[in-house]
């Protein structure tokens, strides 16, 4: 699997999980301390994610980081 496809799939998993918890992206940005633009890029698979950012996202969504990989 190419890196681009991997990032898009990971971003989609994040977006689906966030929307299923009914958390708006602007609120998610505040809770994770990730800039809203960067969070949007992550969800669209346009940016790589630091492991600590991914952990922060998983914590807010009450999920395990492994679920996004």
TIVO-2410 file (N, C-alpha, C; in nm, 3 decimals):
# residues 69
REC num residu      c1      c2      c3 atome chaine
REC   1      X   0.085  -0.117   0.000     N      A
REC   1      X   0.000   0.000   0.000    CA      A
REC   1      X   0.089   0.124   0.000     C      A
REC   2      X   0.054   0.220  -0.084     N      A
REC   2      X   0.135   0.342  -0.090    CA      A
REC   2      X   0.109   0.429   0.033     C      A
REC   3      X   0.202   0.516   0.060     N      A
REC   3      X   0.188   0.607   0.174    CA      A
REC   3      X   0.066   0.697   0.161     C      A
REC   4      X   0.039   0.744   0.039     N      A
REC   4      X  -0.077   0.831   0.016    CA      A
REC   4      X  -0.207   0.761   0.051     C      A
REC   5      X  -0.221   0.638   0.008     N      A
REC   5      X  -0.342   0.561   0.037    CA      A
REC   5      X  -0.352   0.535   0.187     C      A
REC   6      X  -0.241   0.501   0.248     N      A
REC   6      X  -0.240   0.475   0.393    CA      A
REC   6      X  -0.287   0.598   0.471     C      A
REC   7      X  -0.235   0.716   0.436     N      A
REC   7      X  -0.273   0.839   0.505    CA      A
REC   7      X  -0.421   0.871   0.484     C      A
REC   8      X  -0.471   0.849   0.363     N      A
REC   8      X  -0.613   0.874   0.335    CA      A
REC   8      X  -0.702   0.780   0.416     C      A
REC   9      X  -0.663   0.654   0.426     N      A
REC   9      X  -0.743   0.558   0.502    CA      A
REC   9      X  -0.741   0.591   0.652     C      A
REC  10      X  -0.625   0.629   0.702     N      A
REC  10      X  -0.615   0.667   0.844    CA      A
REC  10      X  -0.700   0.791   0.871     C      A
REC  11      X  -0.690   0.889   0.784     N      A
REC  11      X  -0.769   1.011   0.800    CA      A
REC  11      X  -0.918   0.984   0.797     C      A
REC  12      X  -0.959   0.895   0.709     N      A
REC  12      X  -1.101   0.859   0.700    CA      A
REC  12      X  -1.148   0.794   0.829     C      A
REC  13      X  -1.065   0.708   0.887     N      A
REC  13      X  -1.101   0.644   1.014    CA      A
REC  13      X  -1.118   0.748   1.124     C      A
REC  14      X  -1.030   0.847   1.126     N      A
REC  14      X  -1.038   0.953   1.226    CA      A
REC  14      X  -1.167   1.033   1.206     C      A
REC  15      X  -1.194   1.072   1.082     N      A
REC  15      X  -1.314   1.151   1.054    CA      A
REC  15      X  -1.442   1.076   1.090     C      A
REC  16      X  -1.450   0.949   1.052     N      A
REC  16      X  -1.568   0.869   1.081    CA      A
REC  16      X  -1.588   0.858   1.233     C      A
REC  17      X  -1.481   0.833   1.305     N      A
REC  17      X  -1.490   0.821   1.451    CA      A
REC  17      X  -1.534   0.952   1.514     C      A
REC  18      X  -1.479   1.062   1.466     N      A
REC  18      X  -1.514   1.194   1.521    CA      A
REC  18      X  -1.661   1.224   1.495     C      A
REC  19      X  -1.705   1.198   1.374     N      A
REC  19      X  -1.845   1.226   1.340    CA      A
REC  19      X  -1.941   1.134   1.414     C      A
REC  20      X  -1.900   1.010   1.437     N      A
REC  20      X  -1.988   0.918   1.510    CA      A
REC  20      X  -2.005   0.962   1.655     C      A
REC  21      X  -1.905   1.032   1.708     N      A
REC  21      X  -1.914   1.087   1.844    CA      A
REC  21      X  -1.979   1.226   1.845     C      A
REC  22      X  -2.014   1.272   1.724     N      A
REC  22      X  -2.079   1.404   1.707    CA      A
REC  22      X  -1.995   1.519   1.764     C      A
REC  23      X  -1.866   1.513   1.735     N      A
REC  23      X  -1.774   1.619   1.778    CA      A
REC  23      X  -1.739   1.704   1.656     C      A
REC  24      X  -1.778   1.831   1.656     N      A
REC  24      X  -1.741   1.918   1.543    CA      A
REC  24      X  -1.589   1.932   1.535     C      A
REC  25      X  -1.540   1.956   1.415     N      A
REC  25      X  -1.395   1.963   1.396    CA      A
REC  25      X  -1.333   2.076   1.478     C      A
REC  26      X  -1.405   2.188   1.493     N      A
REC  26      X  -1.348   2.298   1.572    CA      A
REC  26      X  -1.336   2.260   1.720     C      A
REC  27      X  -1.433   2.184   1.771     N      A
REC  27      X  -1.424   2.137   1.910    CA      A
REC  27      X  -1.313   2.033   1.925     C      A
REC  28      X  -1.300   1.947   1.825     N      A
REC  28      X  -1.194   1.845   1.826    CA      A
REC  28      X  -1.057   1.912   1.829     C      A
REC  29      X  -1.044   2.020   1.755     N      A
REC  29      X  -0.917   2.093   1.752    CA      A
REC  29      X  -0.883   2.147   1.891     C      A
REC  30      X  -0.981   2.200   1.960     N      A
REC  30      X  -0.957   2.253   2.096    CA      A
REC  30      X  -0.921   2.138   2.190     C      A
REC  31      X  -0.997   2.030   2.185     N      A
REC  31      X  -0.975   1.918   2.277    CA      A
REC  31      X  -0.840   1.850   2.256     C      A
REC  32      X  -0.795   1.843   2.131     N      A
REC  32      X  -0.669   1.775   2.100    CA      A
REC  32      X  -0.549   1.870   2.099     C      A
REC  33      X  -0.579   2.001   2.102     N      A
REC  33      X  -0.474   2.103   2.091    CA      A
REC  33      X  -0.400   2.092   1.958     C      A
REC  34      X  -0.475   2.052   1.855     N      A
REC  34      X  -0.423   2.046   1.718    CA      A
REC  34      X  -0.496   2.154   1.639     C      A
REC  35      X  -0.421   2.237   1.571     N      A
REC  35      X  -0.480   2.343   1.489    CA      A
REC  35      X  -0.588   2.284   1.397     C      A
REC  36      X  -0.701   2.354   1.383     N      A
REC  36      X  -0.812   2.303   1.304    CA      A
REC  36      X  -0.772   2.275   1.159     C      A
REC  37      X  -0.690   2.359   1.102     N      A
REC  37      X  -0.645   2.336   0.964    CA      A
REC  37      X  -0.563   2.207   0.955     C      A
REC  38      X  -0.474   2.186   1.051     N      A
REC  38      X  -0.393   2.064   1.051    CA      A
REC  38      X  -0.480   1.941   1.071     C      A
REC  39      X  -0.578   1.951   1.158     N      A
REC  39      X  -0.670   1.840   1.181    CA      A
REC  39      X  -0.748   1.809   1.053     C      A
REC  40      X  -0.790   1.910   0.984     N      A
REC  40      X  -0.860   1.891   0.857    CA      A
REC  40      X  -0.769   1.822   0.755     C      A
REC  41      X  -0.644   1.866   0.746     N      A
REC  41      X  -0.548   1.802   0.655    CA      A
REC  41      X  -0.528   1.655   0.693     C      A
REC  42      X  -0.521   1.625   0.822     N      A
REC  42      X  -0.504   1.487   0.868    CA      A
REC  42      X  -0.623   1.402   0.825     C      A
REC  43      X  -0.742   1.454   0.847     N      A
REC  43      X  -0.863   1.379   0.815    CA      A
REC  43      X  -0.877   1.353   0.664     C      A
REC  44      X  -0.820   1.442   0.584     N      A
REC  44      X  -0.828   1.424   0.438    CA      A
REC  44      X  -0.708   1.347   0.384     C      A
REC  45      X  -0.620   1.303   0.473     N      A
REC  45      X  -0.504   1.225   0.431    CA      A
REC  45      X  -0.399   1.306   0.359     C      A
REC  46      X  -0.397   1.435   0.386     N      A
REC  46      X  -0.305   1.523   0.316    CA      A
REC  46      X  -0.182   1.559   0.400     C      A
REC  47      X  -0.178   1.509   0.523     N      A
REC  47      X  -0.067   1.540   0.611    CA      A
REC  47      X  -0.036   1.419   0.698     C      A
REC  48      X   0.091   1.396   0.722     N      A
REC  48      X   0.134   1.290   0.812    CA      A
REC  48      X   0.107   1.334   0.956     C      A
REC  49      X   0.091   1.238   1.044     N      A
REC  49      X   0.053   1.267   1.181    CA      A
REC  49      X   0.162   1.222   1.278     C      A
REC  50      X   0.200   1.310   1.370     N      A
REC  50      X   0.292   1.271   1.477    CA      A
REC  50      X   0.221   1.171   1.568     C      A
REC  51      X   0.293   1.080   1.624     N      A
REC  51      X   0.233   0.977   1.709    CA      A
REC  51      X   0.163   1.039   1.831     C      A
REC  52      X   0.218   1.145   1.887     N      A
REC  52      X   0.153   1.208   2.002    CA      A
REC  52      X   0.024   1.280   1.963     C      A
REC  53      X   0.018   1.332   1.842     N      A
REC  53      X  -0.107   1.390   1.792    CA      A
REC  53      X  -0.211   1.281   1.774     C      A
REC  54      X  -0.169   1.169   1.719     N      A
REC  54      X  -0.261   1.056   1.700    CA      A
REC  54      X  -0.311   1.005   1.835     C      A
REC  55      X  -0.222   1.002   1.935     N      A
REC  55      X  -0.262   0.960   2.070    CA      A
REC  55      X  -0.364   1.057   2.128     C      A
REC  56      X  -0.343   1.186   2.107     N      A
REC  56      X  -0.435   1.287   2.156    CA      A
REC  56      X  -0.574   1.270   2.091     C      A
REC  57      X  -0.575   1.243   1.962     N      A
REC  57      X  -0.701   1.219   1.890    CA      A
REC  57      X  -0.770   1.095   1.946     C      A
REC  58      X  -0.695   0.988   1.962     N      A
REC  58      X  -0.751   0.864   2.015    CA      A
REC  58      X  -0.806   0.883   2.156     C      A
REC  59      X  -0.735   0.958   2.239     N      A
REC  59      X  -0.781   0.983   2.376    CA      A
REC  59      X  -0.915   1.056   2.377     C      A
REC  60      X  -0.927   1.160   2.295     N      A
REC  60      X  -1.052   1.237   2.289    CA      A
REC  60      X  -1.167   1.149   2.239     C      A
REC  61      X  -1.137   1.062   2.143     N      A
REC  61      X  -1.241   0.976   2.085    CA      A
REC  61      X  -1.263   0.849   2.167     C      A
REC  62      X  -1.188   0.835   2.276     N      A
REC  62      X  -1.196   0.718   2.363    CA      A
REC  62      X  -1.172   0.589   2.283     C      A
REC  63      X  -1.064   0.591   2.208     N      A
REC  63      X  -1.025   0.478   2.124    CA      A
REC  63      X  -0.879   0.447   2.148     C      A
REC  64      X  -0.835   0.336   2.093     N      A
REC  64      X  -0.694   0.298   2.098    CA      A
REC  64      X  -0.628   0.345   1.968     C      A
REC  65      X  -0.507   0.394   1.977     N      A
REC  65      X  -0.433   0.440   1.860    CA      A
REC  65      X  -0.431   0.332   1.751     C      A
REC  66      X  -0.422   0.207   1.792     N      A
REC  66      X  -0.415   0.097   1.696    CA      A
REC  66      X  -0.534   0.092   1.602     C      A
REC  67      X  -0.648   0.145   1.646     N      A
REC  67      X  -0.768   0.142   1.562    CA      A
REC  67      X  -0.757   0.230   1.439     C      A
REC  68      X  -0.662   0.323   1.439     N      A
REC  68      X  -0.642   0.412   1.326    CA      A
REC  68      X  -0.533   0.362   1.229     C      A
REC  69      X  -0.457   0.264   1.271     N      A
REC  69      X  -0.344   0.217   1.190    CA      A
REC  69      X  -0.385   0.108   1.094     C      A
***
